[in-house]
């Protein structure tokens, strides 16, 4: 009986510690934002972002095939545009560098990106955008 009373008394403290831990870890986690399958004949695509989340950093993950990422423009909800020169070949399963957004945490409306296939290939590559708050 004494152990049961102790357990009931400890539950609020355990829940509080879980909530505090969850909140402090949340800003450092990468979150999936959106993705686009890109065809190798096309050299420009747009990913439209839905939701009200704000992000301070972005990165791209490339799957299904390697891709040479040239340039990217991030369009924010307030109308500002941030031009990012990437100029790197990203292997299949690889990631871009971490891109810091100007002005801290910002809401994104869309992302335009320019690319070319790393090799002469047919099919598609998948470009996934990830963000961190």
TORKE-823798 format. One record per residue (C-alpha): x, y, z; residue in one letter; residue number from 1. Coordinates in nm, 4 decimals, decimal comma. Layout:
! residues N
<r east="X" north="Y" up="Z" rest="a" nr="NUM"/>
...
***
This chain:
! residues 133
<r east="0,0000" north="0,0000" up="0,0000" rest="x" nr="1"/>
<r east="0,2831" north="0,2380" up="0,0868" rest="x" nr="2"/>
<r east="0,4476" north="0,1675" up="-0,2515" rest="x" nr="3"/>
<r east="0,1197" north="0,2455" up="-0,4281" rest="x" nr="4"/>
<r east="0,0922" north="0,5842" up="-0,2524" rest="x" nr="5"/>
<r east="0,4510" north="0,6626" up="-0,3483" rest="x" nr="6"/>
<r east="0,3781" north="0,5715" up="-0,7102" rest="x" nr="7"/>
<r east="0,0732" north="0,8010" up="-0,7282" rest="x" nr="8"/>
<r east="0,2721" north="1,0834" up="-0,5686" rest="x" nr="9"/>
<r east="0,5572" north="1,0398" up="-0,8183" rest="x" nr="10"/>
<r east="0,3425" north="1,0351" up="-1,1350" rest="x" nr="11"/>
<r east="0,3027" north="1,4178" up="-1,1645" rest="x" nr="12"/>
<r east="0,6786" north="1,4671" up="-1,1294" rest="x" nr="13"/>
<r east="0,7513" north="1,2026" up="-1,3928" rest="x" nr="14"/>
<r east="0,5019" north="1,3611" up="-1,6337" rest="x" nr="15"/>
<r east="0,6475" north="1,7076" up="-1,5752" rest="x" nr="16"/>
<r east="0,9993" north="1,5888" up="-1,6471" rest="x" nr="17"/>
<r east="0,8805" north="1,4211" up="-1,9697" rest="x" nr="18"/>
<r east="0,7066" north="1,7394" up="-2,0890" rest="x" nr="19"/>
<r east="1,0085" north="1,9583" up="-2,0105" rest="x" nr="20"/>
<r east="1,2426" north="1,7155" up="-2,1880" rest="x" nr="21"/>
<r east="1,0107" north="1,6965" up="-2,4872" rest="x" nr="22"/>
<r east="0,9902" north="2,0752" up="-2,5208" rest="x" nr="23"/>
<r east="1,3622" north="2,1389" up="-2,4876" rest="x" nr="24"/>
<r east="1,4517" north="1,8715" up="-2,7469" rest="x" nr="25"/>
<r east="1,1904" north="1,9820" up="-2,9999" rest="x" nr="26"/>
<r east="1,3736" north="2,2843" up="-3,1486" rest="x" nr="27"/>
<r east="1,6808" north="2,0793" up="-3,2434" rest="x" nr="28"/>
<r east="1,4920" north="1,8083" up="-3,4314" rest="x" nr="29"/>
<r east="1,4805" north="1,8022" up="-3,8098" rest="x" nr="30"/>
<r east="1,1250" north="1,7862" up="-3,9459" rest="x" nr="31"/>
<r east="1,0142" north="1,6730" up="-4,2891" rest="x" nr="32"/>
<r east="0,8539" north="1,9681" up="-4,4722" rest="x" nr="33"/>
<r east="0,7789" north="1,8558" up="-4,8287" rest="x" nr="34"/>
<r east="0,9141" north="1,6577" up="-5,1228" rest="x" nr="35"/>
<r east="0,9171" north="1,6613" up="-5,5006" rest="x" nr="36"/>
<r east="1,0026" north="1,3984" up="-5,7599" rest="x" nr="37"/>
<r east="1,2127" north="1,5686" up="-6,0249" rest="x" nr="38"/>
<r east="1,2551" north="1,4489" up="-6,3831" rest="x" nr="39"/>
<r east="1,5994" north="1,4617" up="-6,5349" rest="x" nr="40"/>
<r east="1,4937" north="1,6535" up="-6,8451" rest="x" nr="41"/>
<r east="1,3618" north="1,9424" up="-6,6361" rest="x" nr="42"/>
<r east="1,6021" north="2,1852" up="-6,4747" rest="x" nr="43"/>
<r east="1,3701" north="2,3837" up="-6,2435" rest="x" nr="44"/>
<r east="1,1005" north="2,2818" up="-5,9972" rest="x" nr="45"/>
<r east="0,8918" north="2,4381" up="-5,7208" rest="x" nr="46"/>
<r east="0,7849" north="2,2909" up="-5,3882" rest="x" nr="47"/>
<r east="0,4849" north="2,4652" up="-5,2314" rest="x" nr="48"/>
<r east="0,4878" north="2,4590" up="-4,8518" rest="x" nr="49"/>
<r east="0,1673" north="2,4218" up="-4,6530" rest="x" nr="50"/>
<r east="0,1255" north="2,4747" up="-4,2813" rest="x" nr="51"/>
<r east="0,2080" north="2,7519" up="-4,0397" rest="x" nr="52"/>
<r east="0,5409" north="2,6211" up="-3,9109" rest="x" nr="53"/>
<r east="0,8452" north="2,8462" up="-3,8878" rest="x" nr="54"/>
<r east="1,1973" north="2,7274" up="-3,9597" rest="x" nr="55"/>
<r east="1,5439" north="2,8743" up="-3,9064" rest="x" nr="56"/>
<r east="1,7421" north="2,6118" up="-4,1022" rest="x" nr="57"/>
<r east="1,6823" north="2,3933" up="-4,4082" rest="x" nr="58"/>
<r east="1,8553" north="2,1024" up="-4,5771" rest="x" nr="59"/>
<r east="1,7797" north="1,8872" up="-4,8809" rest="x" nr="60"/>
<r east="1,7922" north="1,5083" up="-4,8927" rest="x" nr="61"/>
<r east="1,8267" north="1,3419" up="-5,2329" rest="x" nr="62"/>
<r east="1,7126" north="0,9843" up="-5,2956" rest="x" nr="63"/>
<r east="1,6578" north="0,7524" up="-5,5940" rest="x" nr="64"/>
<r east="1,9438" north="0,9064" up="-5,7985" rest="x" nr="65"/>
<r east="2,2318" north="1,1548" up="-5,7657" rest="x" nr="66"/>
<r east="2,1520" north="1,5164" up="-5,8505" rest="x" nr="67"/>
<r east="2,3595" north="1,8280" up="-5,9140" rest="x" nr="68"/>
<r east="2,1834" north="2,1026" up="-5,7181" rest="x" nr="69"/>
<r east="2,2667" north="2,4458" up="-5,8574" rest="x" nr="70"/>
<r east="2,0558" north="2,7142" up="-5,6946" rest="x" nr="71"/>
<r east="1,7589" north="2,7552" up="-5,4623" rest="x" nr="72"/>
<r east="1,5237" north="3,0433" up="-5,3806" rest="x" nr="73"/>
<r east="1,3242" north="3,0367" up="-5,0586" rest="x" nr="74"/>
<r east="1,0060" north="3,2478" up="-5,0738" rest="x" nr="75"/>
<r east="0,8784" north="3,3548" up="-4,7327" rest="x" nr="76"/>
<r east="0,5185" north="3,4303" up="-4,6353" rest="x" nr="77"/>
<r east="0,5962" north="3,8022" up="-4,5955" rest="x" nr="78"/>
<r east="0,7135" north="3,8255" up="-4,9607" rest="x" nr="79"/>
<r east="1,0901" north="3,8223" up="-4,8967" rest="x" nr="80"/>
<r east="1,3049" north="3,5947" up="-5,1145" rest="x" nr="81"/>
<r east="1,6333" north="3,4345" up="-5,0043" rest="x" nr="82"/>
<r east="1,8652" north="3,3215" up="-5,2862" rest="x" nr="83"/>
<r east="2,0901" north="3,0274" up="-5,1951" rest="x" nr="84"/>
<r east="2,3755" north="2,9188" up="-5,4202" rest="x" nr="85"/>
<r east="2,4221" north="2,5474" up="-5,3594" rest="x" nr="86"/>
<r east="2,6425" north="2,4396" up="-5,6508" rest="x" nr="87"/>
<r east="2,7114" north="2,0884" up="-5,5306" rest="x" nr="88"/>
<r east="2,6604" north="1,7382" up="-5,6527" rest="x" nr="89"/>
<r east="2,4590" north="1,5393" up="-5,4012" rest="x" nr="90"/>
<r east="2,4923" north="1,1640" up="-5,4187" rest="x" nr="91"/>
<r east="2,1945" north="0,9311" up="-5,3983" rest="x" nr="92"/>
<r east="2,1012" north="0,9146" up="-5,0307" rest="x" nr="93"/>
<r east="2,3035" north="1,2288" up="-4,9561" rest="x" nr="94"/>
<r east="2,2191" north="1,5694" up="-4,8119" rest="x" nr="95"/>
<r east="2,2978" north="1,9309" up="-4,8844" rest="x" nr="96"/>
<r east="2,4750" north="2,1468" up="-4,6316" rest="x" nr="97"/>
<r east="2,2644" north="2,3074" up="-4,3597" rest="x" nr="98"/>
<r east="2,1205" north="2,6367" up="-4,4861" rest="x" nr="99"/>
<r east="2,0665" north="2,9086" up="-4,2251" rest="x" nr="100"/>
<r east="1,7681" north="3,1293" up="-4,3046" rest="x" nr="101"/>
<r east="1,8131" north="3,5041" up="-4,2561" rest="x" nr="102"/>
<r east="1,6177" north="3,6688" up="-3,9754" rest="x" nr="103"/>
<r east="1,5846" north="3,3632" up="-3,7533" rest="x" nr="104"/>
<r east="1,2692" north="3,1513" up="-3,7586" rest="x" nr="105"/>
<r east="1,0630" north="3,2206" up="-4,0735" rest="x" nr="106"/>
<r east="0,7462" north="3,0914" up="-4,2368" rest="x" nr="107"/>
<r east="0,8085" north="2,9562" up="-4,5893" rest="x" nr="108"/>
<r east="0,5593" north="2,9787" up="-4,8770" rest="x" nr="109"/>
<r east="0,7529" north="2,7978" up="-5,1517" rest="x" nr="110"/>
<r east="1,0992" north="2,6848" up="-5,2566" rest="x" nr="111"/>
<r east="1,2268" north="2,7040" up="-5,6150" rest="x" nr="112"/>
<r east="1,5327" north="2,5041" up="-5,7098" rest="x" nr="113"/>
<r east="1,7489" north="2,4580" up="-6,0170" rest="x" nr="114"/>
<r east="1,9327" north="2,1330" up="-6,0816" rest="x" nr="115"/>
<r east="2,0769" north="1,9033" up="-6,3437" rest="x" nr="116"/>
<r east="2,1208" north="1,5285" up="-6,3408" rest="x" nr="117"/>
<r east="2,4555" north="1,4127" up="-6,2081" rest="x" nr="118"/>
<r east="2,4663" north="1,1625" up="-6,4965" rest="x" nr="119"/>
<r east="2,2574" north="1,1029" up="-6,8061" rest="x" nr="120"/>
<r east="1,9723" north="0,9139" up="-6,6475" rest="x" nr="121"/>
<r east="1,6089" north="0,8394" up="-6,7080" rest="x" nr="122"/>
<r east="1,3475" north="0,8471" up="-6,4362" rest="x" nr="123"/>
<r east="1,3245" north="1,0677" up="-6,1321" rest="x" nr="124"/>
<r east="1,5116" north="1,1702" up="-5,8212" rest="x" nr="125"/>
<r east="1,3344" north="1,2621" up="-5,4984" rest="x" nr="126"/>
<r east="1,4191" north="1,5958" up="-5,3375" rest="x" nr="127"/>
<r east="1,2989" north="1,6166" up="-4,9761" rest="x" nr="128"/>
<r east="1,3131" north="1,9412" up="-4,7802" rest="x" nr="129"/>
<r east="1,3789" north="1,9164" up="-4,4067" rest="x" nr="130"/>
<r east="1,3637" north="2,2033" up="-4,1609" rest="x" nr="131"/>
<r east="1,4727" north="2,2812" up="-3,8095" rest="x" nr="132"/>
<r east="1,3015" north="2,5383" up="-3,5877" rest="x" nr="133"/>
***
